[in-house]
Amino acid sequence: MQETRLQRHVRAPWRGLALWLLSIPAMLVGLWFITVISMITSFVGVLLFPSATMLLRERLDAYRVRLNRWTDVRIARPYLPEPEKEPGVHGVFKRFIALISDPATWRDYLWVVSDPFVAVFTAALPGLLILYGVWGYAVAIFAGDMIGHYGGSDWYAYVHVTEGYGRDTGRILSTVAVATACIAAGYLIGPWMLSFYGEWGRAILGPTKKSELALRVQHLTETRSEAVDASAAELRRIERDLHDGAQARLVAMGMSLGAIEHLLDKDPEKARILLAETRASSAKALHELRDLVRGIHPPVLADRGIGDAVRALALDHPLDVEVSADLPARPEPPVESAAYFAVSEILTNAAKHSGASRVWVDLRYADGMLRISVTDDGRGGANLEGGSGLRGIERRIGTFDGVLAISSPPGGPTIVTMELPCALSSPKISPS
């Protein structure tokens, strides 16, 4: 749920303090990391370095998760792909070299060394101001006399705290005024300080150009491999459907026509019966071929675009499906096809597993993204690990750098959202 401005101002100071407190365990991990570095000249240091690096990364992932959740910045994991694990000493040294040569490893250490000092003047500052203001109220109400009596600091900001403080109305009012100003300033600047801290986090904890390129290459390699595997599986399915369906019927029709040719003169009545059966087989073969073509690329998708194609899906769906499409033009054909089959799979899952009675499909294009959300009023509980085909959808749209997000709390509703980057072409008008 989107936070209101008031909620952001109330929560930001305490979130900043929480981020500052994270520096305590992070500093301990950093001390262990630098201790391992000091042993790097021995084989013990080489053996311990990967585990120390992974521990450091785990701690800094806690920062990334919170900054992504609490600020407007988005920080991806910046680490270069690790080599495949190999047994023996060679594998140990290979992993050690990969980790120690990753710039993100040393940026992580820079973070744990510098962050406690940066955070206290950015993210934690609003919370500290509020706490200082609360202390000011305590001084004004009951602690002023005790401070001087027990030899403590006798100043609160610019107000001099002395014995007999409780009877000095002017100093009490001055203390309350300063304390109130500190609290108000803390809540006022909280979101801005947290955002500034988020930018600092992105600068140090985010990926460098080198790691972005390496991660991009890795992603493209994985999606290309998945696309090749999916295409091979699709070709095998088409071959199997042709072999077991239309091809078998066509072979049978050929044999029937051969028999009819011999029966025309001897037994015309039986030839007429075989002709009727052959005609029925040809109709079934044509129907199977149409179903096969529809499964490869539906004609309505080619002629009318994804909006009308999804509406056609909705008409044939057992549930009550409402489709809303606001597309100024048509996406690129490969993206359109991937999006269509993804929606088709999600609707199938909704009918099989959700227990829903209604489904809403919304298609929009904005900021270079085709955004599709499918919402049902079912029982919820869907996830990528549930074996419901969502992982396959994620792989399918991942080929186009698309992303898939699922919100499905127990009891519902289930919302599946997809975003695919694409350009729009001119709308294609079907022939009359």
Contacts in CASP RR format, 6 or more apart in sequence:
PFRMAT RR
TARGET T0000
AUTHOR 0000-0000-0000
METHOD contacts of the structure
MODEL  1
MQETRLQRHVRAPWRGLALWLLSIPAMLVGLWFITVISMITSFVGVLLFP
SATMLLRERLDAYRVRLNRWTDVRIARPYLPEPEKEPGVHGVFKRFIALI
SDPATWRDYLWVVSDPFVAVFTAALPGLLILYGVWGYAVAIFAGDMIGHY
GGSDWYAYVHVTEGYGRDTGRILSTVAVATACIAAGYLIGPWMLSFYGEW
GRAILGPTKKSELALRVQHLTETRSEAVDASAAELRRIERDLHDGAQARL
VAMGMSLGAIEHLLDKDPEKARILLAETRASSAKALHELRDLVRGIHPPV
LADRGIGDAVRALALDHPLDVEVSADLPARPEPPVESAAYFAVSEILTNA
AKHSGASRVWVDLRYADGMLRISVTDDGRGGANLEGGSGLRGIERRIGTF
DGVLAISSPPGGPTIVTMELPCALSSPKISPS
3 11 0 8 1.000
8 191 0 8 1.000
9 187 0 8 1.000
9 188 0 8 1.000
9 190 0 8 1.000
9 191 0 8 1.000
10 187 0 8 1.000
11 70 0 8 1.000
12 70 0 8 1.000
12 126 0 8 1.000
12 187 0 8 1.000
12 190 0 8 1.000
12 191 0 8 1.000
12 193 0 8 1.000
12 194 0 8 1.000
13 126 0 8 1.000
13 127 0 8 1.000
13 129 0 8 1.000
13 130 0 8 1.000
13 186 0 8 1.000
13 187 0 8 1.000
13 190 0 8 1.000
14 127 0 8 1.000
15 66 0 8 1.000
15 70 0 8 1.000
15 123 0 8 1.000
15 194 0 8 1.000
16 119 0 8 1.000
16 123 0 8 1.000
16 124 0 8 1.000
16 126 0 8 1.000
16 127 0 8 1.000
16 190 0 8 1.000
16 193 0 8 1.000
16 194 0 8 1.000
16 197 0 8 1.000
17 123 0 8 1.000
17 124 0 8 1.000
17 127 0 8 1.000
17 128 0 8 1.000
18 66 0 8 1.000
19 63 0 8 1.000
19 66 0 8 1.000
19 67 0 8 1.000
19 70 0 8 1.000
19 119 0 8 1.000
19 123 0 8 1.000
19 124 0 8 1.000
19 197 0 8 1.000
20 116 0 8 1.000
20 119 0 8 1.000
20 120 0 8 1.000
20 123 0 8 1.000
20 124 0 8 1.000
22 59 0 8 1.000
22 62 0 8 1.000
22 63 0 8 1.000
22 66 0 8 1.000
23 112 0 8 1.000
23 115 0 8 1.000
23 116 0 8 1.000
23 119 0 8 1.000
25 59 0 8 1.000
26 59 0 8 1.000
26 60 0 8 1.000
26 63 0 8 1.000
26 111 0 8 1.000
26 112 0 8 1.000
26 115 0 8 1.000
27 112 0 8 1.000
27 116 0 8 1.000
29 52 0 8 1.000
29 55 0 8 1.000
29 56 0 8 1.000
29 59 0 8 1.000
29 112 0 8 1.000
30 56 0 8 1.000
30 109 0 8 1.000
30 112 0 8 1.000
30 113 0 8 1.000
32 52 0 8 1.000
32 55 0 8 1.000
33 52 0 8 1.000
33 53 0 8 1.000
33 55 0 8 1.000
33 56 0 8 1.000
33 109 0 8 1.000
33 112 0 8 1.000
34 109 0 8 1.000
36 45 0 8 1.000
36 48 0 8 1.000
36 49 0 8 1.000
36 52 0 8 1.000
37 49 0 8 1.000
39 45 0 8 1.000
39 48 0 8 1.000
40 46 0 8 1.000
40 49 0 8 1.000
46 92 0 8 1.000
46 93 0 8 1.000
46 96 0 8 1.000
47 92 0 8 1.000
49 96 0 8 1.000
49 99 0 8 1.000
49 100 0 8 1.000
50 95 0 8 1.000
50 96 0 8 1.000
50 99 0 8 1.000
53 99 0 8 1.000
53 105 0 8 1.000
56 105 0 8 1.000
56 108 0 8 1.000
56 109 0 8 1.000
56 112 0 8 1.000
57 79 0 8 1.000
57 108 0 8 1.000
59 112 0 8 1.000
60 108 0 8 1.000
60 111 0 8 1.000
60 112 0 8 1.000
60 205 0 8 1.000
61 77 0 8 1.000
63 111 0 8 1.000
63 201 0 8 1.000
63 205 0 8 1.000
64 75 0 8 1.000
64 77 0 8 1.000
64 205 0 8 1.000
64 206 0 8 1.000
67 73 0 8 1.000
67 75 0 8 1.000
67 197 0 8 1.000
67 198 0 8 1.000
67 201 0 8 1.000
67 202 0 8 1.000
67 205 0 8 1.000
68 74 0 8 1.000
68 75 0 8 1.000
70 194 0 8 1.000
71 194 0 8 1.000
71 195 0 8 1.000
71 197 0 8 1.000
71 198 0 8 1.000
72 195 0 8 1.000
73 195 0 8 1.000
73 198 0 8 1.000
73 199 0 8 1.000
73 201 0 8 1.000
73 202 0 8 1.000
74 202 0 8 1.000
75 198 0 8 1.000
75 201 0 8 1.000
75 202 0 8 1.000
75 205 0 8 1.000
75 206 0 8 1.000
76 206 0 8 1.000
76 207 0 8 1.000
76 215 0 8 1.000
77 206 0 8 1.000
77 207 0 8 1.000
78 104 0 8 1.000
78 107 0 8 1.000
78 205 0 8 1.000
78 206 0 8 1.000
78 207 0 8 1.000
78 208 0 8 1.000
78 211 0 8 1.000
78 212 0 8 1.000
79 102 0 8 1.000
79 104 0 8 1.000
79 105 0 8 1.000
79 211 0 8 1.000
80 98 0 8 1.000
80 102 0 8 1.000
80 104 0 8 1.000
80 210 0 8 1.000
80 211 0 8 1.000
80 214 0 8 1.000
80 215 0 8 1.000
81 214 0 8 1.000
81 215 0 8 1.000
81 218 0 8 1.000
82 95 0 8 1.000
82 98 0 8 1.000
82 99 0 8 1.000
83 94 0 8 1.000
83 95 0 8 1.000
83 98 0 8 1.000
85 91 0 8 1.000
85 95 0 8 1.000
86 94 0 8 1.000
99 105 0 8 1.000
102 211 0 8 1.000
103 208 0 8 1.000
103 210 0 8 1.000
103 211 0 8 1.000
104 206 0 8 1.000
104 207 0 8 1.000
104 208 0 8 1.000
104 211 0 8 1.000
107 204 0 8 1.000
107 205 0 8 1.000
107 206 0 8 1.000
107 208 0 8 1.000
108 205 0 8 1.000
110 204 0 8 1.000
111 201 0 8 1.000
111 204 0 8 1.000
111 205 0 8 1.000
114 204 0 8 1.000
118 197 0 8 1.000
118 200 0 8 1.000
119 197 0 8 1.000
120 128 0 8 1.000
122 193 0 8 1.000
122 194 0 8 1.000
122 196 0 8 1.000
122 197 0 8 1.000
122 200 0 8 1.000
123 193 0 8 1.000
123 194 0 8 1.000
123 197 0 8 1.000
123 198 0 8 1.000
125 186 0 8 1.000
125 189 0 8 1.000
125 193 0 8 1.000
126 185 0 8 1.000
126 186 0 8 1.000
126 187 0 8 1.000
126 189 0 8 1.000
126 190 0 8 1.000
126 193 0 8 1.000
126 194 0 8 1.000
127 186 0 8 1.000
127 190 0 8 1.000
129 182 0 8 1.000
129 183 0 8 1.000
129 185 0 8 1.000
129 186 0 8 1.000
130 182 0 8 1.000
130 183 0 8 1.000
130 186 0 8 1.000
130 187 0 8 1.000
132 179 0 8 1.000
132 182 0 8 1.000
133 178 0 8 1.000
133 179 0 8 1.000
133 180 0 8 1.000
133 182 0 8 1.000
133 183 0 8 1.000
134 179 0 8 1.000
134 183 0 8 1.000
135 156 0 8 1.000
135 179 0 8 1.000
136 156 0 8 1.000
136 175 0 8 1.000
136 176 0 8 1.000
136 178 0 8 1.000
136 179 0 8 1.000
136 182 0 8 1.000
137 176 0 8 1.000
137 179 0 8 1.000
139 147 0 8 1.000
139 156 0 8 1.000
139 161 0 8 1.000
139 175 0 8 1.000
139 179 0 8 1.000
140 172 0 8 1.000
140 175 0 8 1.000
140 176 0 8 1.000
140 179 0 8 1.000
144 161 0 8 1.000
144 165 0 8 1.000
144 166 0 8 1.000
145 163 0 8 1.000
145 164 0 8 1.000
145 165 0 8 1.000
145 166 0 8 1.000
147 153 0 8 1.000
147 154 0 8 1.000
147 161 0 8 1.000
147 165 0 8 1.000
148 154 0 8 1.000
148 161 0 8 1.000
148 162 0 8 1.000
148 163 0 8 1.000
149 163 0 8 1.000
153 161 0 8 1.000
154 160 0 8 1.000
154 161 0 8 1.000
154 162 0 8 1.000
155 161 0 8 1.000
156 175 0 8 1.000
156 178 0 8 1.000
157 175 0 8 1.000
157 178 0 8 1.000
158 174 0 8 1.000
158 178 0 8 1.000
159 171 0 8 1.000
159 174 0 8 1.000
159 175 0 8 1.000
159 178 0 8 1.000
160 171 0 8 1.000
161 171 0 8 1.000
162 168 0 8 1.000
165 171 0 8 1.000
165 172 0 8 1.000
166 172 0 8 1.000
207 215 0 8 1.000
219 401 0 8 1.000
223 395 0 8 1.000
223 398 0 8 1.000
223 399 0 8 1.000
223 401 0 8 1.000
224 399 0 8 1.000
226 395 0 8 1.000
226 398 0 8 1.000
226 399 0 8 1.000
227 399 0 8 1.000
230 395 0 8 1.000
230 396 0 8 1.000
230 399 0 8 1.000
234 296 0 8 1.000
238 292 0 8 1.000
238 296 0 8 1.000
241 288 0 8 1.000
241 292 0 8 1.000
242 292 0 8 1.000
245 285 0 8 1.000
245 288 0 8 1.000
246 285 0 8 1.000
246 288 0 8 1.000
246 289 0 8 1.000
246 292 0 8 1.000
249 281 0 8 1.000
249 282 0 8 1.000
249 284 0 8 1.000
249 285 0 8 1.000
249 288 0 8 1.000
250 285 0 8 1.000
252 281 0 8 1.000
253 278 0 8 1.000
253 281 0 8 1.000
253 282 0 8 1.000
253 285 0 8 1.000
254 278 0 8 1.000
256 274 0 8 1.000
256 277 0 8 1.000
256 278 0 8 1.000
256 281 0 8 1.000
257 278 0 8 1.000
259 274 0 8 1.000
260 271 0 8 1.000
260 274 0 8 1.000
260 275 0 8 1.000
260 278 0 8 1.000
263 270 0 8 1.000
263 271 0 8 1.000
263 274 0 8 1.000
264 271 0 8 1.000
293 299 0 8 1.000
297 337 0 8 1.000
298 309 0 8 1.000
298 312 0 8 1.000
298 340 0 8 1.000
300 308 0 8 1.000
300 309 0 8 1.000
300 312 0 8 1.000
301 309 0 8 1.000
301 336 0 8 1.000
301 337 0 8 1.000
301 340 0 8 1.000
303 428 0 8 1.000
303 430 0 8 1.000
303 431 0 8 1.000
304 428 0 8 1.000
304 430 0 8 1.000
305 330 0 8 1.000
305 336 0 8 1.000
305 428 0 8 1.000
306 325 0 8 1.000
306 327 0 8 1.000
306 330 0 8 1.000
306 331 0 8 1.000
306 336 0 8 1.000
306 339 0 8 1.000
306 340 0 8 1.000
306 363 0 8 1.000
307 323 0 8 1.000
307 325 0 8 1.000
307 327 0 8 1.000
307 363 0 8 1.000
309 340 0 8 1.000
310 323 0 8 1.000
310 325 0 8 1.000
310 340 0 8 1.000
310 343 0 8 1.000
310 361 0 8 1.000
310 363 0 8 1.000
311 323 0 8 1.000
311 325 0 8 1.000
313 321 0 8 1.000
313 343 0 8 1.000
313 344 0 8 1.000
313 347 0 8 1.000
314 321 0 8 1.000
314 322 0 8 1.000
314 323 0 8 1.000
314 347 0 8 1.000
314 361 0 8 1.000
317 347 0 8 1.000
317 351 0 8 1.000
317 359 0 8 1.000
318 351 0 8 1.000
319 347 0 8 1.000
319 350 0 8 1.000
319 351 0 8 1.000
319 356 0 8 1.000
319 357 0 8 1.000
319 358 0 8 1.000
319 359 0 8 1.000
319 376 0 8 1.000
320 357 0 8 1.000
320 358 0 8 1.000
320 359 0 8 1.000
321 347 0 8 1.000
321 358 0 8 1.000
321 359 0 8 1.000
321 360 0 8 1.000
321 361 0 8 1.000
322 358 0 8 1.000
322 359 0 8 1.000
322 360 0 8 1.000
322 361 0 8 1.000
323 361 0 8 1.000
323 363 0 8 1.000
324 360 0 8 1.000
324 361 0 8 1.000
324 362 0 8 1.000
324 363 0 8 1.000
325 362 0 8 1.000
325 363 0 8 1.000
326 363 0 8 1.000
326 364 0 8 1.000
326 365 0 8 1.000
327 363 0 8 1.000
327 364 0 8 1.000
327 365 0 8 1.000
327 370 0 8 1.000
327 424 0 8 1.000
328 365 0 8 1.000
328 424 0 8 1.000
329 424 0 8 1.000
329 425 0 8 1.000
329 426 0 8 1.000
329 427 0 8 1.000
330 336 0 8 1.000
330 424 0 8 1.000
330 425 0 8 1.000
330 426 0 8 1.000
330 427 0 8 1.000
330 428 0 8 1.000
331 339 0 8 1.000
331 365 0 8 1.000
331 370 0 8 1.000
331 420 0 8 1.000
331 422 0 8 1.000
331 423 0 8 1.000
331 424 0 8 1.000
331 425 0 8 1.000
332 422 0 8 1.000
332 423 0 8 1.000
332 425 0 8 1.000
334 400 0 8 1.000
335 370 0 8 1.000
335 400 0 8 1.000
335 420 0 8 1.000
335 422 0 8 1.000
338 396 0 8 1.000
338 397 0 8 1.000
338 399 0 8 1.000
338 400 0 8 1.000
338 420 0 8 1.000
339 370 0 8 1.000
339 372 0 8 1.000
339 397 0 8 1.000
339 418 0 8 1.000
339 420 0 8 1.000
341 396 0 8 1.000
342 372 0 8 1.000
342 393 0 8 1.000
342 396 0 8 1.000
342 397 0 8 1.000
342 418 0 8 1.000
343 361 0 8 1.000
343 372 0 8 1.000
343 374 0 8 1.000
345 389 0 8 1.000
345 392 0 8 1.000
345 393 0 8 1.000
346 374 0 8 1.000
346 390 0 8 1.000
346 393 0 8 1.000
346 416 0 8 1.000
347 359 0 8 1.000
347 361 0 8 1.000
347 374 0 8 1.000
349 382 0 8 1.000
349 388 0 8 1.000
349 389 0 8 1.000
349 390 0 8 1.000
350 356 0 8 1.000
350 359 0 8 1.000
350 374 0 8 1.000
350 376 0 8 1.000
350 378 0 8 1.000
350 414 0 8 1.000
353 382 0 8 1.000
353 388 0 8 1.000
354 376 0 8 1.000
354 378 0 8 1.000
354 379 0 8 1.000
354 380 0 8 1.000
354 382 0 8 1.000
354 414 0 8 1.000
355 376 0 8 1.000
355 378 0 8 1.000
355 379 0 8 1.000
356 376 0 8 1.000
356 377 0 8 1.000
356 378 0 8 1.000
356 379 0 8 1.000
356 414 0 8 1.000
357 377 0 8 1.000
357 378 0 8 1.000
358 376 0 8 1.000
358 377 0 8 1.000
359 374 0 8 1.000
359 375 0 8 1.000
359 376 0 8 1.000
359 377 0 8 1.000
360 373 0 8 1.000
360 374 0 8 1.000
360 375 0 8 1.000
360 376 0 8 1.000
361 372 0 8 1.000
361 373 0 8 1.000
361 374 0 8 1.000
362 371 0 8 1.000
362 372 0 8 1.000
362 373 0 8 1.000
362 374 0 8 1.000
362 375 0 8 1.000
363 370 0 8 1.000
363 371 0 8 1.000
363 372 0 8 1.000
364 370 0 8 1.000
364 371 0 8 1.000
364 372 0 8 1.000
365 371 0 8 1.000
365 424 0 8 1.000
368 421 0 8 1.000
368 422 0 8 1.000
368 423 0 8 1.000
369 419 0 8 1.000
369 420 0 8 1.000
369 421 0 8 1.000
369 422 0 8 1.000
370 418 0 8 1.000
370 419 0 8 1.000
370 420 0 8 1.000
370 421 0 8 1.000
370 422 0 8 1.000
371 417 0 8 1.000
371 418 0 8 1.000
371 419 0 8 1.000
372 417 0 8 1.000
372 418 0 8 1.000
372 419 0 8 1.000
372 420 0 8 1.000
373 415 0 8 1.000
373 416 0 8 1.000
373 417 0 8 1.000
373 418 0 8 1.000
374 415 0 8 1.000
374 416 0 8 1.000
375 413 0 8 1.000
375 414 0 8 1.000
375 415 0 8 1.000
375 416 0 8 1.000
376 413 0 8 1.000
376 414 0 8 1.000
377 412 0 8 1.000
377 413 0 8 1.000
378 411 0 8 1.000
378 412 0 8 1.000
378 413 0 8 1.000
378 414 0 8 1.000
379 410 0 8 1.000
379 411 0 8 1.000
379 412 0 8 1.000
380 408 0 8 1.000
380 409 0 8 1.000
380 410 0 8 1.000
380 411 0 8 1.000
380 412 0 8 1.000
380 413 0 8 1.000
380 414 0 8 1.000
381 408 0 8 1.000
381 409 0 8 1.000
381 410 0 8 1.000
381 411 0 8 1.000
381 412 0 8 1.000
381 414 0 8 1.000
382 388 0 8 1.000
382 390 0 8 1.000
382 406 0 8 1.000
382 408 0 8 1.000
382 414 0 8 1.000
382 416 0 8 1.000
383 390 0 8 1.000
383 406 0 8 1.000
383 408 0 8 1.000
384 390 0 8 1.000
384 391 0 8 1.000
384 394 0 8 1.000
384 404 0 8 1.000
384 406 0 8 1.000
385 391 0 8 1.000
390 404 0 8 1.000
390 406 0 8 1.000
390 416 0 8 1.000
393 404 0 8 1.000
393 418 0 8 1.000
394 404 0 8 1.000
397 403 0 8 1.000
397 404 0 8 1.000
397 418 0 8 1.000
397 420 0 8 1.000
400 420 0 8 1.000
400 421 0 8 1.000
400 422 0 8 1.000
401 420 0 8 1.000
401 421 0 8 1.000
402 418 0 8 1.000
402 419 0 8 1.000
402 420 0 8 1.000
402 421 0 8 1.000
403 418 0 8 1.000
403 419 0 8 1.000
404 416 0 8 1.000
404 417 0 8 1.000
404 418 0 8 1.000
405 416 0 8 1.000
405 417 0 8 1.000
405 418 0 8 1.000
406 414 0 8 1.000
406 415 0 8 1.000
406 416 0 8 1.000
406 417 0 8 1.000
407 414 0 8 1.000
407 415 0 8 1.000
407 417 0 8 1.000
408 414 0 8 1.000
408 415 0 8 1.000
408 416 0 8 1.000
END
